[in-house]
C-alpha cells in the first residue's frame, strides 16, 4: 500500500482537459454518475467506483457509485463495508497530523486487512483500488476507483494519470453532492428490501433498521427520529425478532444474502 500527499492539480494536458470538460458538462445531472467511469476509461480503466463519506466520528454515507462492464455490486460492497470493516479501516487516514492536502492511496486486495478483504474485495471480485480523500469537518470524503480481478493491474502511467486528475475529480464529486445529486440506485431501496423480507415490520421498525444500515449510532437514530434511546432499542429488538436475527451485523448479512433481484421475483 502506498499513501502520498497530492499537491499538484491536473497538468493541463489535452487528455486530462478533455476528461474534465466532459464531466463538468454533466455536473449536477443524473448522467454524471455513469459518465465518470466511461470518461476515465482511456486513462484509468477501472470497472467500478464509489464516492462516500467515512471516518471514525462520522456517519458513513455512500453518495453515488457505479460499475462499467461488470454487474454493479457497489451498493452491496458498501453494505459489506458497513458490516464491520469501516470501523477499523485506516487505509484512507492521513498519518501526518494537520496536513489538509488531498491524500492519495493505492493498494491491492492482498494489502487490506483480512475481514475487509474477504467481505468487500474477494466477495465482489475487486483486486485493486486507487483513492483520493480529504478530511472535512463531517468526516473523510473519498473518491475510489476499483480494478476487478479480470482486469490487468493499474500501470504506473495510469496511477500517474489518476494523481494528475485527482484534485479536480475530488472537487467535481464534492460539487455534485452539494448540488443534491446523491445515490439513486435502480435496485430496490433498503426499506423496500426489508419490507419484502418481512412484511410485518412496522414503519418505525423499518426506519430504525434503515438507519442502522446507514451506520448511524443509536443516539444518532434517536435524535434523527425524535425518539428516546430506549424506544429506539425497543423498535430494534422488535424488528430483529421479526427478521430472526440478534445483532446488527446479521442485518447487513441478511441483505447481502438476499439480492434485490431475487426479491423482485418473489
N, C-alpha and C positions, 0 to 999 in steps of 0.2 A: 504494500500500500504506500502511496506517495501523496503527501499533502504539501501544498505550497501556496503562498500568497499571490493573489492576482493583482498586479499593479498597473498593467497596461490595458488599453482599450483595443478594440478591433483595429487592425493595422491599415485599414483603408484600401486593401487590395480589391480588385474588381470582383473577385469571387465572394468575398465577405460582404461587400456593399450590396451585391445583388441579393444575397440571402436576407440581409436585414431589411432591404427595401420591400421585398415580398411580404415579410412578416409584419412590417409596420403598416402596410396597406390593409391588413386583416385585423389589426389590433382592435379589441373590443367586440369582434364579430365571432359568431359560433365557429366559423371556418378556421380561425386561428388555431384551435385545438388540434385538428387533424393536419393542418398545413405545416406545423412546426417540424415534424419528423420528415415529411415529404421534402421540405425545402432544404433541410440539413443533409439529406442522403448523399449528395456528391462529396461532402466534406467529412461528415461523421455519420457513417451508415449504421445507426442504431435501429433496433427493432421495436423499442418501446421507450417511453419517458414518463416522468412524473414531476409535478410541481406541488410541493407541500410545505407545511409548517410543522416543525417538531422541536424537541428540546425538553430538558428535564422539568422546567417550570412553566411550560406552555400547554395549551390544549391542542393536541395534534389535529391537523386538518389536511385532507387531500383537496387541493384546489381544482386541478384538472390533470388529465393524463390520457395517453392513447398508445396504440400499437400500430405497426405497419408490417404487413407480410406475415403476421402470426396472429392467432386468436388473442383478443385483448383481455388479458388477465390482470391488468394493472390494479383494478379495484380489489381483486382477491389478494394480490400481493400486499396491498395496503392493509387489508384486514389481518393478514398473516403477520405483518409488521406490528400492528397494534396488539396482537395476541401475546406479546411478551418482549420481542427483540428491541422495540423502541426504548424501553426503559433503561437499557444498558448500552445503547448504541453511541459510540464515541467517534465514529468514522467521520462525522460532519462537524466535529468540535475543533475550533482553533485552539491549539495548545499555547499560543502566545497571548497572554492577557493584555487587553487594551487595544489589540490590533483590529480595527474595524474595516479593513480591506476585505473584499470578497475572498473566500478561501476555495481553492480547487482541490479536488480529491480524485485519485484514480486508483481503483482496486479491482482485483479479481475475486470470484466467489470463494476461492481457497483461502483468501486472506480475511474473510468475515468470520466472526465467532460462530461456533457450531450450531447453536439454536437458530440464529439469524440466517445462516447459510442454508440450513435444512428447510426451514419454513418458507423463506422468501425466495431464495435463489434456486436451489435444487428442485423444489416443488413446482417451479414455474419455468424451468429451463433457462434461467438467467445466468450468464457466465462472467460478466464484466460491467463495471459502472464508471462513468465519469460524471462529476458533480461540480456545481458552483453553488456556494452557500454563503449567506451573510447573516450575522446576528442582528436582530431587531429587538425592540422592547418586548414584543409578544412572542419571541422565540427565534428559532433558526429557520430562515426562508431558503429553500433549496430547490434547484432545478437539476434533475438527474437524467442522464441518457444511459440506456442499458443495451449491451450486446447480448444476444441469446446464443445458446450452445451450438446452433447450426451455422453461426457466422464466424468468419476469421477474426482473430484478435484485433483490437484497435491498433493501428500503426502509430509510430512516433509522430508522423506528419498529421494524422487525424487528431491525435491528442493536442498537438500544437494548434491546429485549426480551432478546436474547441476552446482552448485557452484564449486565443485571439478574440473569439466571438463571445466568450462567457460574460463579461460585464454588460454588454448590450443585451444578450439573451436574458440575463437576470433582471435588468431594468424593464424589458418588454413584458416578462412574465408578471412582475410586480404591478405594472400598469394595467395589464389585462385583468388581474384580480381586482385591482382598485376600481375598475370600470364595472365591477359586479358580475363578471362572466366567470363563474366557477363550475365545478364538475356537474355536467348534466348527462349522466350515463343513459344509454339506451336500455340497459338491463333494468330489472325491477329494483325499486328503491329498497333500502334495508327494512323500512317499515312494511312495505308490501311483502317482502320475502318472509318476514317474521309472521305476518298475518296469514300467509299461505301455509306456513309450517304449523301454526297453531291458531285457528280462527277464534278460539275462546279468549285470547288476550284482550284485555280492556284497553281503551285509548291511553290511559295513564301508564299502564304496564308497558305498552308499546313505546311511549315517549321516553320512559326511563331506559328501556333496553337500547333504543336507538342512540341515546346519549352515551351509554356505556360503550357501544361500538365505536363511537367517535373518540373514545379515550378520555372522556370527562371524568372527574372525580365525583364522589357522592356529594361533597359540599358544593361543587360547581353545578351539579344537576339540581340540587335543592334551590339554589339561587335562581337558576335559569327557569325553573318551573314554578317558583314561588311556593315551594313546599318545605316542610320541616325535614331535617335529616332522617328522623325515624320513619317518616312517611315514605321517603324515597326508598329506604331499605325494605319497608313493608311491600311496596309495589314490586321491587326487585325480587323479593322472596316468592311472591305470588306468581310472577312471570316465570321464574326459574322452575317452580313446581309444575306449572302447566307445560313447560318445554322439556321437563325431565332432566334438568341439569342442576348443578350445585354451585359452580364457580364461573367467574367472568370469562376465563379463558375457554371454557366449554361453550360459551355463547358465540365467540369468534369461530371456534371449530365447527359449530353447528352450521353456520352459514357457509363456511368453506367446504364442508362435506356435501352441501346441497346447493349446487349451482342454480342460478336464477332460471336458466333454460329448462332445467328439469322440472321446476315448479310450474312454469307456464304450460307444461304438457299435462299436468295433473287435472 
